[in-house]
Amino acid sequence: MVESASSELRAVGWNDGVATAWAAADLDPAVRPGRAVRTSRRFADVATADGTVRATSPPDWASPPVTGDWLAVTCDEGDRPRIVAVLPRRTSLVRRDPSERTAQILAANIDRVLLTFGADRPIRPGRVERSLVLAWDSGAEPVLVLTKVDLLSDPRPLLDTLSRLGGGAAVLATSATAGTGLDDVDALVPPGATVVLVGESGAGKSTLVNRLAGNEAQETAEVRSGDAKGRHTTVTRDLIPLRNGGVLIDTPGIRSLGLPASGEGLAATFADIESLAADCRFRDCHHLHEPGCAVIAAADGGSLDADRLDRYRELRSEMAAASEPTHRR
């Protein structure tokens, strides 16, 4: 296939798996493959073998393309390019809009989710666990990334906290300013692989992106000294080729992470509680007040952090509520 040899497509993640999916789609030979590098509801900037084009999305599509999608595009001479198909998504990072019941796809076709936490602010266990639930639910591999470690005399306490909360996810210590840990991040994004970077505003994502990309791909800004928070320098979800041949999708700082109605990510994040639950008297135990609950016994005995159990209950309750049908008047 000619497209599979295109350096332009390989630079945005084209690999054997994408080539196989493209062939299986059995599309019109006149259309060309491309990957969405930035999207809105009405159009997408699409990287193709002949360069990046701005293509329109059909207005009647219920779910328009998102950054990371592989697309079929028409590029008829004299006409604006049009998106005619979206290849099936291999993985997708999805959050629920906290003000509604709708789901928002943040990125598609990703191999790893890099969850960033700045060393210049306290680590909030609830935020870490919520982020992990979303990452595990995406179908990709979560990685916890502590940024700005150059600001600490000893980053080990924060790294230990992330490891304790991570449920087996890898934990990396990085400093884009000092160059610490960048080789470790590079190793997570080999040629043909795609990662998405997720974190709060001011966590150092844009600076990390620039070091990995080898250029000033994203604007950076200082954070406030009072609370270590920054303004949003990344305002769109951008797909950025990296110098080592991998691909990174950068996202705006996310304050709220509404959880979809799924249980797999919750179970993976709280694997310790799930393991204890196997010894509960009742198979459908909710770990609230049931007799013979092994989880409650562990919390009462001190082998399970009671605060962690409370956060687990809150997340499970939130996800159960998200699964309930919405009734409109």
C-alpha positions as CSV (number, residue, x, y, z in Angstrom):
1,M,0.0,0.0,0.0
2,V,1.4,3.4,-1.0
3,E,0.0,5.1,2.1
4,S,1.7,2.7,4.4
5,A,5.1,3.9,3.1
6,S,4.2,7.6,3.4
7,S,6.5,9.4,5.9
8,E,3.8,12.0,6.5
9,L,1.4,9.3,7.7
10,R,4.0,7.4,9.6
11,A,4.8,10.6,11.5
12,V,1.2,10.7,12.9
13,G,1.1,7.0,13.9
14,W,0.4,5.0,10.8
15,N,1.4,1.4,11.4
16,D,0.5,-2.1,10.4
17,G,-2.6,-2.1,12.6
18,V,-3.9,1.0,11.0
19,A,-3.1,-0.4,7.6
20,T,-5.1,-3.6,8.4
21,A,-8.1,-1.6,9.6
22,W,-8.0,0.6,6.5
23,A,-8.0,-2.4,4.2
24,A,-10.9,-4.0,6.2
25,A,-13.0,-0.9,5.9
26,D,-13.2,-1.6,2.1
27,L,-13.6,2.1,1.2
28,D,-13.9,3.8,-2.1
29,P,-10.4,3.8,-3.7
30,A,-10.8,7.5,-4.4
31,V,-10.7,8.4,-0.7
32,R,-7.4,8.9,1.1
33,P,-6.5,8.0,4.7
34,G,-5.6,10.7,7.2
35,R,-5.5,11.3,11.0
36,A,-7.3,14.1,12.9
37,V,-4.7,16.3,14.5
38,R,-7.2,18.9,15.7
39,T,-11.0,19.0,15.6
40,S,-14.1,21.0,16.1
41,R,-17.8,20.1,15.5
42,R,-17.7,21.4,12.0
43,F,-14.3,20.5,10.7
44,A,-11.0,18.7,11.4
45,D,-7.4,19.4,10.5
46,V,-6.4,16.1,8.9
47,A,-2.8,14.9,8.3
48,T,-2.7,13.0,5.0
49,A,0.1,11.7,2.7
50,D,0.0,15.0,0.9
51,G,0.1,17.2,3.9
52,T,-2.5,18.6,6.4
53,V,-5.9,19.6,5.0
54,R,-8.9,21.2,6.7
55,A,-11.9,18.9,6.0
56,T,-15.5,19.3,6.9
57,S,-17.6,16.9,9.0
58,P,-21.1,15.9,7.9
59,P,-23.5,18.0,10.0
60,D,-25.8,15.1,10.8
61,W,-23.2,12.9,12.5
62,A,-24.1,12.3,16.1
63,S,-20.5,11.8,17.1
64,P,-18.1,13.9,15.0
65,P,-14.4,13.0,14.7
66,V,-12.1,13.6,17.6
67,T,-8.3,14.1,17.8
68,G,-6.6,10.8,17.1
69,D,-9.2,9.4,14.8
70,W,-8.2,7.8,11.5
71,L,-10.4,9.2,8.8
72,A,-11.3,8.7,5.1
73,V,-11.2,12.0,3.3
74,T,-12.2,13.1,-0.2
75,C,-10.0,15.7,-1.8
76,D,-11.6,16.4,-5.1
77,E,-10.0,19.2,-7.1
78,G,-11.8,22.5,-6.6
79,D,-13.8,21.2,-3.6
80,R,-13.2,21.5,0.1
81,P,-12.0,18.2,1.5
82,R,-14.7,16.2,3.2
83,I,-14.6,13.5,5.9
84,V,-16.7,10.5,4.7
85,A,-15.8,7.8,7.3
86,V,-14.2,7.3,10.7
87,L,-12.3,4.0,11.2
88,P,-13.4,2.1,14.3
89,R,-11.7,3.4,17.4
90,R,-9.3,0.9,18.9
91,T,-9.3,2.8,22.3
92,S,-10.8,6.1,23.4
93,L,-10.4,8.3,26.5
94,V,-13.9,9.4,27.6
95,R,-15.2,11.6,30.4
96,R,-18.7,12.5,31.3
97,D,-19.6,16.2,31.1
98,P,-20.1,17.1,34.8
99,S,-23.0,19.5,34.0
100,E,-24.8,16.9,31.8
101,R,-25.2,13.2,31.2
102,T,-23.3,13.3,27.9
103,A,-20.0,11.7,27.3
104,Q,-17.1,13.6,25.8
105,I,-14.3,11.7,23.9
106,L,-11.0,13.4,24.7
107,A,-8.8,11.3,22.4
108,A,-8.9,8.2,20.2
109,N,-6.6,5.4,19.2
110,I,-4.2,5.8,22.1
111,D,-1.7,3.3,23.6
112,R,-1.0,5.0,26.9
113,V,-2.5,7.7,29.1
114,L,0.1,9.9,30.8
115,L,-1.5,11.3,33.9
116,T,0.5,14.3,35.0
117,F,0.8,15.7,38.6
118,G,2.9,18.7,39.4
119,A,5.4,18.4,42.3
120,D,4.7,22.1,43.1
121,R,1.3,21.2,44.6
122,P,-0.2,18.6,47.0
123,I,-1.1,15.2,45.5
124,R,-4.8,14.8,46.0
125,P,-5.7,11.1,46.3
126,G,-9.2,11.5,44.9
127,R,-7.9,13.2,41.8
128,V,-5.3,10.5,41.2
129,E,-7.9,7.7,41.6
130,R,-10.5,9.4,39.5
131,S,-7.9,10.0,36.7
132,L,-6.9,6.3,36.9
133,V,-10.5,5.1,36.5
134,L,-10.8,7.1,33.3
135,A,-7.5,5.9,32.0
136,W,-8.2,2.2,32.7
137,D,-11.6,2.5,31.1
138,S,-10.0,3.9,27.9
139,G,-8.5,0.5,27.0
140,A,-5.0,2.1,27.1
141,E,-2.3,1.7,29.7
142,P,-2.2,4.4,32.4
143,V,1.1,5.9,33.6
144,L,1.5,8.4,36.5
145,V,3.9,11.2,35.7
146,L,5.2,13.4,38.5
147,T,6.4,16.6,36.8
148,K,8.7,19.5,38.1
149,V,10.7,17.2,40.4
150,D,13.6,19.7,40.1
151,L,11.6,21.8,42.6
152,L,12.0,19.1,45.3
153,S,15.0,18.2,47.4
154,D,13.6,14.7,47.7
155,P,10.7,13.6,45.4
156,R,10.5,10.1,46.9
157,P,7.5,10.9,49.3
158,L,5.4,12.1,46.4
159,L,6.5,9.2,44.2
160,D,5.6,6.8,47.0
161,T,2.2,8.4,47.3
162,L,1.5,7.9,43.6
163,S,2.7,4.3,43.7
164,R,0.5,3.6,46.7
165,L,-2.6,5.0,44.8
166,G,-1.6,3.7,41.4
167,G,-2.8,0.2,41.6
168,G,0.1,-1.2,39.7
169,A,0.4,1.6,37.2
170,A,4.0,2.8,36.3
171,V,5.2,5.9,38.0
172,L,7.7,8.3,36.5
173,A,9.6,11.3,37.9
174,T,10.3,14.0,35.4
175,S,11.5,17.5,35.0
176,A,11.3,19.1,31.6
177,T,13.5,22.0,32.8
178,A,16.3,19.7,34.1
179,G,15.8,17.0,31.5
180,T,15.0,14.4,34.2
181,G,13.1,11.3,33.1
182,L,12.6,12.4,29.5
183,D,14.2,9.2,28.2
184,D,11.8,7.2,30.3
185,V,8.8,9.0,28.7
186,D,10.4,8.7,25.2
187,A,10.5,4.9,25.8
188,L,6.7,4.9,26.3
189,V,6.1,6.4,22.8
190,P,8.0,4.3,20.2
191,P,7.4,4.9,16.5
192,G,3.8,4.1,15.6
193,A,2.6,4.5,19.2
194,T,0.3,7.3,20.5
195,V,0.0,8.7,24.1
196,V,-2.4,11.3,25.5
197,L,-1.3,13.7,28.1
198,V,-3.9,14.6,30.8
199,G,-3.6,16.8,33.8
200,E,-4.6,20.0,35.6
201,S,-3.7,23.5,34.3
202,G,-0.2,24.4,35.4
203,A,1.0,20.8,35.9
204,G,3.8,21.3,33.3
205,K,2.2,19.4,30.4
206,S,3.1,22.0,27.7
207,T,6.7,22.3,28.8
208,L,7.0,18.5,28.8
209,V,5.5,18.3,25.3
210,N,8.0,20.9,24.0
211,R,10.9,18.9,25.3
212,L,9.6,15.6,23.9
213,A,8.8,17.2,20.5
214,G,12.1,19.0,20.3
215,N,10.5,22.3,19.5
216,E,8.1,24.9,20.9
217,A,5.0,23.0,19.9
218,Q,2.9,24.4,22.8
219,E,2.7,27.7,24.5
220,T,3.8,27.8,28.2
221,A,2.9,30.1,31.0
222,E,4.0,30.8,34.6
223,V,1.8,29.4,37.4
224,R,0.5,31.5,40.3
225,S,2.8,31.4,43.3
226,G,-0.1,31.3,45.8
227,D,-1.7,28.0,44.6
228,A,0.6,26.7,41.9
229,K,-2.2,27.0,39.3
230,G,-1.8,28.3,35.8
231,R,-3.9,29.6,33.0
232,H,-4.8,27.3,30.2
233,T,-2.1,27.6,27.6
234,T,-3.4,24.6,25.7
235,V,-7.0,25.3,24.5
236,T,-7.4,22.5,22.0
237,R,-6.6,18.9,21.8
238,D,-3.6,18.7,19.5
239,L,-1.9,15.7,18.0
240,I,1.9,16.3,17.9
241,P,4.5,14.2,16.2
242,L,7.5,13.6,18.5
243,R,11.2,13.6,17.6
244,N,11.5,9.9,18.3
245,G,8.7,8.9,15.8
246,G,5.9,8.5,18.3
247,V,2.8,10.7,18.7
248,L,1.5,12.7,21.6
249,I,-2.0,14.2,22.0
250,D,-2.0,17.2,24.4
251,T,-5.2,18.2,26.1
252,P,-6.2,21.4,27.9
253,G,-6.0,21.4,31.6
254,I,-9.0,19.5,32.9
255,R,-10.5,20.6,36.2
256,S,-13.5,18.2,36.3
257,L,-13.4,14.5,35.4
258,G,-16.9,13.2,35.3
259,L,-16.9,9.4,35.3
260,P,-18.9,7.3,32.7
261,A,-21.1,4.4,33.8
262,S,-18.5,1.7,33.7
263,G,-17.0,-0.6,36.3
264,E,-13.8,-1.9,34.7
265,G,-11.7,1.1,35.5
266,L,-13.0,1.3,39.0
267,A,-12.0,-2.3,39.6
268,A,-8.6,-1.9,38.1
269,T,-7.9,1.3,40.2
270,F,-9.1,-0.3,43.4
271,A,-7.7,-3.7,42.8
272,D,-6.8,-4.0,46.6
273,I,-10.5,-3.6,47.5
274,E,-11.7,-5.9,44.8
275,S,-9.3,-8.6,46.1
276,L,-10.6,-8.2,49.6
277,A,-14.2,-8.3,48.3
278,A,-13.7,-11.9,47.2
279,D,-13.9,-12.9,50.8
280,C,-17.2,-11.1,51.5
281,R,-20.0,-13.3,52.8
282,F,-22.4,-12.0,50.1
283,R,-21.4,-12.0,46.4
284,D,-23.3,-8.8,45.8
285,C,-21.8,-7.0,48.8
286,H,-21.7,-3.2,48.5
287,H,-19.2,-2.8,51.4
288,L,-21.5,-0.4,53.2
289,H,-23.0,-2.1,56.3
290,E,-23.4,-5.8,55.2
291,P,-22.6,-8.5,57.7
292,G,-19.5,-10.5,56.9
293,C,-18.0,-7.8,54.7
294,A,-14.3,-8.5,54.3
295,V,-13.7,-4.9,53.0
296,I,-15.3,-3.3,56.0
297,A,-13.3,-5.6,58.3
298,A,-10.1,-4.6,56.7
299,A,-10.9,-0.9,57.1
300,D,-11.8,-1.4,60.8
301,G,-8.7,-3.4,61.4
302,G,-6.4,-0.8,59.8
303,S,-5.1,-2.9,56.9
304,L,-7.2,-0.9,54.4
305,D,-7.1,2.9,54.5
306,A,-10.7,4.0,55.6
307,D,-10.4,7.2,53.5
308,R,-9.6,5.1,50.4
309,L,-12.7,3.0,51.0
310,D,-14.8,6.1,51.3
311,R,-13.5,7.5,48.0
312,Y,-14.2,4.1,46.4
313,R,-17.8,4.2,47.6
314,E,-18.2,7.8,46.3
315,L,-16.9,6.9,42.9
316,R,-19.0,3.8,42.7
317,S,-22.1,5.8,43.7
318,E,-21.3,8.5,41.1
319,M,-20.9,5.9,38.3
320,A,-24.2,4.1,39.3
321,A,-26.0,7.5,39.1
322,A,-24.5,8.1,35.7
323,S,-26.0,4.8,34.4
324,E,-29.5,5.8,35.4
325,P,-31.7,7.0,32.5
326,T,-32.3,10.7,32.2
327,H,-36.0,11.7,32.1
328,R,-36.9,14.9,30.4
329,R,-40.2,16.7,30.8
